[in-house]
Amino acid sequence: MPEDIIKKIETALPEKPGAAPEKEISPEALAERRFEAAPSHPEEIKPAERTGEAVRPAPAPAKTLQQIREEQIDEILADGLEEAFLKMAPKQQMAFKAEGERTAKKINQLLNKARISLKKIVDLIRRWLLLVPGVNKFFLEQEAKIKADRIVKLKR
């Protein structure tokens, strides 16, 4: 029996080192080898092993118009507030950021309507800006109106 195995190995190996074997493996023989080498339990096989292909990450879902506009609103709201944000305590920063994201979502919902209420948008922004400690009331009002105008331009 060991002699049979040795003969099979010798016939499969090339005669010269680095040379390819003379006979090619047929697709049927290749499939048979894969079948013999396959694990006995299919649940042990990973998806990449089943197909023989590399696992590729799933493509990221395309962003919707709503998501893109919400990101743009968030950028407009954050514009010019970096210095004030960095002066806040970490807990205040988290609260400010969370409220800013909620405000952006609410504004995005208001922009979906056929009739835009600029006053509601200004009120939302003003309430959000009140979270910044030590903000001048007049600055706050002016900044809210400027940001609201820029956001309404997104709709158009």
C-alpha positions as CSV (number, residue, x, y, z in Angstrom):
1,M,0.0,0.0,0.0
2,P,2.8,2.6,0.8
3,E,4.3,1.7,-2.6
4,D,1.0,2.8,-4.3
5,I,1.1,6.1,-2.5
6,I,4.7,6.7,-3.5
7,K,4.0,5.9,-7.1
8,K,1.1,8.4,-7.1
9,I,3.2,11.1,-5.6
10,E,6.0,10.5,-8.1
11,T,3.7,10.7,-11.1
12,A,2.1,13.9,-9.7
13,L,5.5,15.6,-9.1
14,P,7.3,17.2,-12.0
15,E,10.5,15.5,-13.2
16,K,12.6,18.6,-12.9
17,P,12.4,21.0,-10.0
18,G,10.4,24.1,-11.0
19,A,8.8,22.4,-14.0
20,A,5.0,21.9,-14.3
21,P,3.5,18.4,-14.2
22,E,2.9,17.0,-17.7
23,K,-0.8,16.1,-17.2
24,E,-3.4,18.7,-16.4
25,I,-6.1,18.2,-13.8
26,S,-9.5,17.9,-15.3
27,P,-12.3,20.0,-13.8
28,E,-14.1,16.8,-12.6
29,A,-11.0,15.6,-10.8
30,L,-10.5,19.0,-9.2
31,A,-14.1,19.0,-8.0
32,E,-13.6,15.5,-6.7
33,R,-10.5,16.6,-4.7
34,R,-12.4,19.6,-3.2
35,F,-15.3,17.3,-2.2
36,E,-12.9,14.9,-0.5
37,A,-11.2,17.7,1.4
38,A,-14.4,19.4,2.4
39,P,-15.4,19.3,6.1
40,S,-18.1,16.8,7.0
41,H,-20.4,19.4,8.6
42,P,-21.6,22.2,6.2
43,E,-22.1,24.6,9.2
44,E,-18.4,24.6,9.7
45,I,-17.8,26.0,6.3
46,K,-17.5,29.8,6.1
47,P,-19.3,31.6,3.2
48,A,-15.9,32.3,1.5
49,E,-14.9,28.6,1.7
50,R,-18.2,27.5,0.1
51,T,-17.8,29.7,-3.0
52,G,-14.1,29.9,-3.1
53,E,-14.2,33.7,-3.3
54,A,-12.8,36.2,-1.0
55,V,-15.3,37.8,1.4
56,R,-16.0,41.3,0.5
57,P,-17.6,43.8,2.8
58,A,-21.2,44.8,1.8
59,P,-21.3,48.1,0.0
60,A,-22.4,51.0,2.1
61,P,-26.0,51.9,1.4
62,A,-26.4,55.1,-0.7
63,K,-27.3,58.1,1.3
64,T,-30.8,59.5,0.7
65,L,-31.5,63.1,-0.1
66,Q,-32.9,63.4,3.4
67,Q,-29.6,62.2,5.0
68,I,-27.5,64.5,2.8
69,R,-29.6,67.5,3.6
70,E,-29.6,66.7,7.3
71,E,-25.7,66.6,7.2
72,Q,-25.7,69.9,5.4
73,I,-28.0,71.4,8.0
74,D,-25.8,70.0,10.7
75,E,-22.7,71.7,9.1
76,I,-24.5,75.0,8.9
77,L,-25.6,74.8,12.5
78,A,-22.0,74.0,13.6
79,D,-20.4,76.7,11.5
80,G,-18.6,79.2,13.7
81,L,-19.3,77.5,17.0
82,E,-16.1,75.4,17.2
83,E,-14.4,77.7,19.7
84,A,-17.5,77.9,22.0
85,F,-17.9,74.1,21.7
86,L,-14.3,73.4,22.8
87,K,-14.7,75.7,25.9
88,M,-17.6,73.6,27.2
89,A,-17.2,70.7,29.7
90,P,-17.4,67.2,28.2
91,K,-20.9,66.6,29.5
92,Q,-22.1,70.0,28.1
93,Q,-20.4,69.1,24.8
94,M,-22.3,65.8,24.6
95,A,-25.7,67.5,25.4
96,F,-25.0,70.3,22.9
97,K,-24.1,67.8,20.2
98,A,-27.1,65.6,20.8
99,E,-29.5,68.6,20.9
100,G,-27.9,69.9,17.7
101,E,-28.6,66.5,15.9
102,R,-32.2,66.6,17.1
103,T,-32.5,70.2,15.9
104,A,-31.1,69.3,12.5
105,K,-33.6,66.4,12.2
106,K,-36.6,68.7,13.2
107,I,-35.4,71.4,10.7
108,N,-35.1,68.7,8.0
109,Q,-38.7,67.6,8.7
110,L,-39.8,71.2,8.5
111,L,-38.1,71.6,5.1
112,N,-40.0,68.6,3.8
113,K,-43.2,70.5,4.0
114,A,-44.5,72.6,1.1
115,R,-44.7,75.7,3.2
116,I,-41.6,76.6,5.2
117,S,-42.0,78.4,8.5
118,L,-38.8,80.5,9.0
119,K,-40.0,81.5,12.5
120,K,-40.1,77.8,13.6
121,I,-36.6,77.2,12.2
122,V,-35.3,80.3,14.0
123,D,-36.9,79.3,17.2
124,L,-35.4,75.8,17.0
125,I,-31.9,77.2,16.4
126,R,-32.3,79.8,19.1
127,R,-33.3,77.1,21.7
128,W,-30.2,75.1,20.6
129,L,-27.9,78.1,20.9
130,L,-29.1,78.8,24.4
131,L,-27.2,75.8,25.5
132,V,-23.9,77.6,24.8
133,P,-22.9,79.2,28.2
134,G,-22.4,83.0,28.3
135,V,-23.9,83.8,24.9
136,N,-25.0,87.4,24.3
137,K,-28.7,87.5,23.6
138,F,-28.3,89.8,20.5
139,F,-25.5,87.6,19.1
140,L,-27.7,84.6,19.6
141,E,-30.7,86.2,17.8
142,Q,-28.5,87.4,14.9
143,E,-26.7,84.0,14.5
144,A,-30.1,82.1,14.6
145,K,-31.4,84.3,11.7
146,I,-28.3,83.9,9.6
147,K,-28.2,80.1,10.0
148,A,-32.0,79.9,9.3
149,D,-31.5,81.9,6.0
150,R,-28.7,79.6,4.9
151,I,-30.8,76.5,5.7
152,V,-33.8,77.8,3.8
153,K,-31.5,78.3,0.8
154,L,-30.9,74.5,0.9
155,K,-34.6,74.0,0.2
156,R,-34.4,76.1,-2.9
